[in-house]
Each structure stands twice: as C-alpha cells, then as structure tokens.
Amino acid sequence: MEQSNRYIARTSGLKFKDYLGYGMIDAAGCLIFSLVTTLLQKYYTDILHLSPLFIMLMFIGARIWDAINDPIMGRIADTAQPTRAGRYRPWVLYAALPLAVCGVLMFVKLPNMGEPEHMLFSCIYATVTYVLFGMAYTMLQIPYGSLASVVTTDDKERSKLSVFRSIGAALGSIPVLLIASFAYAKRVDASGSVVLGENGKAITDMQYRPVITGVIIMAVVSAALLILAYTMNRERVKTKPQPKEKGATKKAIGLLFKNRAFVAISLVSMLLLSGQMFTQSFYTYLFDDYFHANWMNLATQACTYSPMLIFMFFLPGLARKIGKKEITAVGLTVAALSNLVLFFLKGMEPGKLIWIFLAMNFLSGCGLTTLVMQLWAMVTDSTDDIEVKTGSRDAGTAYSVFNFFRKLGQVLSAVCVNGALLGMHYRYEKGAVQTPQNLKIMYDLATLIPAVLFGIMAILLFVAYPLSKRRVAALQEQKERALKESYEQKQIEI
C-alpha cells in the first residue's frame, strides 16, 4: 500500500457519532444565527421602530469591521500552537457562552427603548450588540469551517460531513419559526375593538414577551449543544502551525483570490446566504401584511427544508455520479424559475395564492437543497485545489475569507430587505397601516429578488466554477500524491 493511501486510511474512518457531532455544531450556531435572519429585522422596525435606512447602514458598517476581524481570527486559528484537543476544535467550546449571551443581548429591550425621544440610544445599543454578535459568531464559524479538513482526508467522508452540516443548519433554523409564527397579536384600539387595515383584514403586531422568551431558550440550548458537540468531534490530521511571517496574511489571501474555484464558490455562497436571509426576513413582512397568515412562516420553511429529508439519502451518491457542480447548477436553475413563476402570479387574490406559493417554495427548496447539502464539500474541494497548486494550506485564513464573503451576503440581504421596505414606503411608525399599493410592491419584490439571486448563482456555477466531476477526480489523485510527498518529508505528523 502506498504511503499516501496509508495516510488517508489513518486519517479517515468516521463513525455516525463523528457526523452527528459535526452537524450539531452548525445546528447550535444556526439557533442563534436564525434569530438574525428571521426575527431581528422585524424586531428592529416593529418593536424598536428603527428606520430601515439606519438598519441597512448599520449592517454595512458591521461588515466593514468584519473585513478586519475575520482575517485576524483566521490567522489566529492557523498560527496558534495546537492544544491536546486540536487546532480548531477547542474554539467550539470557547465560543459557546459568548455566542449565547450576545444572541440574547440583541433582543433585550431596555426601558424607553423604541420611544422617539430615546431613538439615539436605541440605535447605539442595536449597533453595539449586533457587532458583538458578529464577533462571537466569527469565533465559532471560522474554526468550524476549517475543522472538516482535519477531521478526515477522505473525499467521500467530507461530502457526507457537508450533508450532515446542512441538515444541522436546517434543524437549527426551525425553532425560530415558532416564534415568528406565534409572536403576534391582533391590534386593538382604546375601546377594545380589533383594528382593521385598508383591505379589511385585522392588523397584527409583533409582541416583545414571546420574542425574548423564545430567544433566551434558544440561546441556552445553543450553548448546551456546542458543549456536547465538542465532546463528539476529534481531529485526526495533526498539523503544524503556520509560521508568523510578516506579510503572511496578505500572501495567503492573495493565493485565495487567484484561485478561480474558490472565488466562484465564495460568490455563490454569498448569494445563497443573501437569498436565504432575504426570504426569511422579508417573508415575515409578506405573511403578516400581505397574506395575513403568520403561520406561513413555519409552513414555508418546512417547504424549503423538508426536501433535505428526502435528498439526504441519495444526493451524495448522485453528486458522485453526476458531479457536484453539475447537479447544483441545475438545482439553482429550478429554484430561480420557481420564484419567477410566483412573480408572474402576482395578479391572483392572496387567499387563493397561498397554496400555490407554498408549492413553489417547496420546488425552490428542492433546487436549493442540491447546493446547500454540497456547499461545504465544494469549498473543501477548492481549498484542496489551492493546496495542490501552491503547496499552501492556510485553512483558517481560507475560511475567514469565505466567511467574509458570506457576511457580504448579509450586507446584500440587508440592502435588498431595507431597500425593498424603503422602495415600497413601508410604514414602521407605531400604529402604522400599510396601503394596498405598498403591499402590491411588497409581493413583487418578495418574489423577483430571489429569482434574480438564484439565477445569478446558477450562471456562476455553470460558467465560472471549474471543478467539474472530471476535474475533482483528477484533483483527488493529485491530492494523494501531495499527501505522499508530505508524509515522506514528515511535514505532517500523524
């Protein structure tokens, strides 16, 4: 047996516990992150009464800080001396409490917050707590992204890890939908009568108590899951820390941007997160104000994520047979067309459109699932491509840059959501009522923006992402040769 094959055999062989523990990390992270993608925007406008323009600028400012913060975290992970627990795994434990605390702080409404005379304090508090959350989430996500490369060297096992991570993310995103669906009450006037909108439907308002109660519960569960997941993971690949050379970060980032596969999959991931966050956030407005059916928050996410329950059994094998690039590009085309169909159905009455809307969301979810379940394996393929071509393996730096692209997706989502609210003249003042014209524009933007985002992603995969099935097979052979050379030179210790 060749040394490279021996090396792969000794750094693979994952059991179900390994896959479960790995997926559990993203489930825990998404319990907190889903609060941002689904609830935070509407909490800011409807409870704190913050301007959509301010929210958009705040999100952009936070991402500017991330441009500094993320690479620092990546270099810390790459250059720090590994502990007995490993290089990346300990950060799962370190981030558990800060992430939970910051998640709760974002939704703490101090006395007088949201009142016009205290709007400056509300804006400052929202900004500080949101930035702190971003830093805590970075502390978890960048080392976690790098973890797959040291858990196993086997390509098939990495693909399966990607599936479990995607399932974990989906499961972690579900509980917030219960809050989004049931944290509303009908508005009543001074006489106790239900207030009706211009369309004759009862107006509902988000309530603070169920929101903060749900947030605290999810934060506690998140911290507990991260601590448990820490005990279930193990780093099989022992790597030496990267040298702390002057200009090393700039050099490592330069290699990443020269790699076509890495840039393409980073852009795709950016648009994916943007599309997901846009729908999760903007749909809370659509279902509350347009459909007057807040239960659709839970139903539409069930339609979006339920395909995973089916695809998890055959998608990894299908991806190996057809190719990750090939199957995900087709899936994204389906997702784009599904949302485009909804856009052209805009003339239907909302009550008659509900079930068609959910059906198209299910079809869109099927298309997106092909990418969501293979995304992380495709990222690992791109970092392998960089390592084979350059000999450089700065995993922490690579995932810090990749994570920053995803945060740019959050910026794009914030621009889309708040730009849409501004464009439709959304009324966010206390006691405001939306006009029929506002609601018409709301529906158009809720369906057209995802169609455009998913369509661009499909084009990027078809045209710009080079790692086809044939190229990945060749890459695997090159990786084995590189591992053999590395093993023989004792640059990597088992």
Residue pairs with C-beta under 8 A, 6 or more apart in sequence:
1 9
2 480
2 484
3 484
3 487
3 488
4 480
4 481
4 483
4 484
4 487
5 480
6 487
7 153
7 483
7 484
7 487
7 492
7 494
8 153
8 154
8 480
8 483
10 236
10 494
11 152
11 153
11 154
11 236
11 237
11 494
12 152
12 153
12 154
12 157
12 236
13 152
14 151
14 152
14 154
14 157
14 160
14 161
17 232
18 151
18 232
18 233
18 234
19 160
19 161
19 164
20 164
20 232
21 228
21 229
21 231
21 232
21 233
22 147
22 148
22 151
22 161
22 164
22 165
22 168
22 229
22 232
22 233
23 161
23 164
23 165
23 166
23 167
23 168
24 168
24 225
24 228
24 229
24 232
25 92
25 140
25 144
25 147
25 165
25 168
25 225
25 226
25 229
25 233
26 144
26 165
26 166
26 168
26 169
26 172
27 168
27 169
27 171
27 172
27 225
28 96
28 172
28 221
28 222
28 223
28 225
28 226
28 229
29 99
29 137
29 140
29 141
29 144
29 169
29 172
29 222
29 226
30 168
30 169
30 171
30 172
30 173
31 172
31 175
31 176
31 218
31 219
31 221
31 222
31 225
32 99
32 100
32 102
32 103
32 133
32 137
32 218
32 219
32 222
33 137
33 172
33 173
34 172
34 173
34 175
34 176
34 280
35 103
35 106
35 107
35 176
35 215
35 218
36 106
36 133
36 277
37 173
37 276
37 277
37 280
37 281
37 413
38 173
38 176
38 177
38 180
38 280
38 281
38 284
38 297
39 107
39 176
39 179
39 180
39 211
39 215
39 284
40 106
40 107
40 130
40 281
41 55
41 281
41 282
41 284
41 417
41 418
42 206
42 281
42 284
42 285
42 288
43 107
43 206
43 211
44 50
44 55
44 126
45 52
45 55
45 421
45 426
45 428
46 205
46 206
46 428
47 109
47 114
47 206
47 208
47 211
48 109
48 113
48 114
48 122
48 126
49 114
49 116
49 119
49 122
49 428
49 429
49 430
50 119
50 122
50 123
50 126
50 428
51 428
52 417
52 418
52 421
52 422
52 426
52 428
53 418
53 422
54 123
55 414
55 418
56 414
56 415
56 417
56 418
56 419
58 123
58 126
58 127
58 130
59 130
59 410
59 411
59 414
59 418
60 411
60 414
60 415
61 127
62 127
62 130
62 131
62 134
63 407
63 408
63 410
63 411
65 131
65 134
66 134
66 138
66 404
66 407
67 404
69 134
69 135
69 138
70 138
70 142
70 400
70 401
70 403
70 404
70 407
71 249
71 253
71 397
71 400
71 401
71 404
72 400
73 138
73 139
73 142
73 143
73 396
73 400
74 142
74 249
74 394
74 396
74 397
74 398
74 399
74 400
74 401
75 248
75 249
75 396
75 397
75 400
76 396
77 87
77 88
77 91
77 142
77 143
77 146
77 395
77 396
77 400
78 241
78 242
78 252
78 394
78 395
78 396
78 397
79 241
79 242
79 243
79 244
80 87
80 241
81 241
82 238
82 239
82 241
83 90
85 235
86 150
86 234
86 235
87 143
87 146
87 150
87 235
87 239
87 241
88 143
88 144
88 146
88 147
88 150
88 235
88 395
88 396
89 143
89 147
89 230
89 233
89 234
89 235
90 230
91 139
91 140
91 142
91 143
91 144
92 140
92 143
92 144
92 147
92 226
92 229
92 230
92 233
93 226
93 227
93 230
94 139
95 136
95 137
95 139
95 140
95 226
96 222
96 223
96 226
96 227
96 230
97 223
98 136
98 139
99 133
99 136
99 137
99 139
99 140
99 222
99 223
99 226
100 219
100 220
100 222
100 223
101 136
101 219
102 129
102 132
102 133
102 135
102 136
102 137
103 133
103 215
103 218
103 219
103 222
104 212
104 215
104 216
104 219
105 129
105 132
105 133
106 126
106 129
106 130
106 133
107 211
107 212
107 215
108 129
108 212
109 208
109 212
110 125
112 118
112 121
113 121
113 122
113 125
114 122
134 407
138 400
138 403
140 226
141 399
141 403
142 396
142 399
142 400
142 403
143 396
143 399
145 376
145 379
145 395
145 399
145 402
145 403
146 395
146 396
146 398
146 399
147 233
147 235
148 158
148 161
148 162
148 165
148 376
148 380
149 237
149 380
149 383
149 393
149 395
150 235
150 236
150 237
150 238
150 239
150 395
151 157
151 161
151 233
151 234
151 235
151 236
151 237
152 158
152 161
152 236
152 237
153 236
153 237
153 479
153 483
155 377
155 472
155 476
156 316
156 320
158 376
158 377
158 380
159 316
159 319
159 320
159 324
159 374
159 377
160 316
161 376
161 377
162 373
162 374
162 375
162 376
162 377
162 378
162 380
163 312
163 315
163 316
163 373
163 374
165 376
166 308
166 369
166 372
166 373
166 375
166 376
167 308
167 312
167 373
169 372
170 305
170 308
170 372
172 222
173 280
173 301
173 305
174 301
174 305
175 214
175 218
175 221
176 214
176 218
177 297
177 298
177 301
178 214
178 298
179 210
179 211
179 214
179 215
180 284
180 294
180 297
180 298
181 294
181 295
181 296
181 297
181 298
182 210
182 294
183 206
183 207
183 210
183 211
183 214
184 204
184 205
184 206
184 207
184 288
184 294
185 204
185 205
185 207
186 194
186 195
186 202
186 203
186 204
187 194
187 195
187 202
187 203
187 204
187 205
187 431
188 194
188 195
189 195
194 202
195 202
195 203
195 433
196 202
196 203
197 203
197 433
197 434
198 433
198 434
198 435
198 436
199 436
199 439
201 292
202 292
203 433
204 288
204 292
204 294
237 492
237 494
238 492
238 493
238 494
239 393
239 492
240 491
240 492
240 493
242 248
242 252
242 394
249 397
252 392
252 394
252 397
252 398
253 397
253 401
255 386
255 390
255 392
255 394
256 262
256 263
256 386
256 397
256 398
256 401
257 263
257 401
259 382
259 385
259 386
259 389
260 464
260 465
260 466
261 381
261 382
261 385
261 465
261 466
261 467
262 379
262 382
262 383
262 385
262 386
262 398
262 402
263 464
264 460
264 461
264 464
264 465
264 466
265 375
265 378
265 379
265 382
265 402
265 465
266 401
266 402
266 405
267 405
267 460
267 464
268 371
268 375
268 457
268 460
268 461
268 465
269 375
269 379
269 402
269 405
269 406
269 409
270 405
270 406
270 408
270 409
270 412
271 409
271 412
271 453
271 454
271 456
271 457
271 460
272 368
272 371
272 372
272 375
272 409
272 457
273 406
273 409
273 410
273 413
274 409
274 410
274 412
274 413
274 416
274 453
275 413
275 449
275 450
275 453
275 454
275 457
276 368
277 409
277 410
277 413
277 417
278 413
278 416
278 417
278 449
278 450
278 453
279 300
279 304
279 446
279 450
280 301
281 413
281 417
282 416
282 417
282 420
282 445
282 446
282 449
283 296
283 297
283 300
283 446
284 297
285 421
285 426
285 442
286 442
286 443
286 446
287 293
287 294
287 296
287 297
287 300
288 294
289 434
289 439
289 442
290 350
290 439
290 442
290 443
290 446
291 350
291 353
291 354
291 357
292 350
293 354
296 354
296 357
296 358
299 358
300 357
300 358
300 361
303 358
303 359
303 361
303 362
303 365
304 361
304 362
304 364
304 365
304 368
305 365
305 369
306 362
306 365
307 362
307 365
307 366
307 369
308 369
308 372
308 373
311 366
311 369
311 370
311 373
312 373
315 327
315 369
315 370
315 373
315 374
316 373
318 327
319 327
319 374
319 377
322 469
323 468
323 469
323 470
323 472
324 374
324 377
324 378
324 381
324 467
324 469
324 472
325 378
325 461
325 465
325 467
325 468
325 469
326 468
326 469
327 370
327 374
328 370
328 371
328 374
328 378
328 461
329 458
329 461
329 462
330 367
330 370
330 458
331 366
331 367
331 368
331 369
331 370
331 371
332 367
332 368
332 370
332 371
332 454
332 455
332 457
332 458
332 461
333 367
333 455
333 458
334 363
334 364
334 366
334 367
335 363
335 364
335 365
335 366
335 367
335 368
335 450
335 454
336 367
336 450
336 451
336 452
336 454
336 455
336 457
336 458
337 451
338 360
338 361
338 363
338 364
338 367
339 360
339 364
339 447
339 448
339 450
339 451
339 454
340 447
340 448
340 451
340 455
341 360
342 356
342 357
342 360
342 447
343 444
343 447
343 448
343 451
345 353
345 356
346 440
346 443
346 444
346 447
348 356
364 450
364 454
367 454
368 454
371 457
378 465
378 467
379 399
379 402
381 467
381 472
381 475
382 467
383 393
383 395
383 398
384 475
384 479
385 467
385 475
386 392
386 393
386 398
387 393
387 479
387 482
388 475
388 478
388 479
388 482
391 482
416 449
420 441
420 442
420 445
420 446
420 449
421 428
423 441
423 445
424 438
424 441
424 442
424 445
425 435
425 438
426 434
426 438
426 442
427 433
427 434
427 438
434 442
467 475
483 492
486 492
487 494
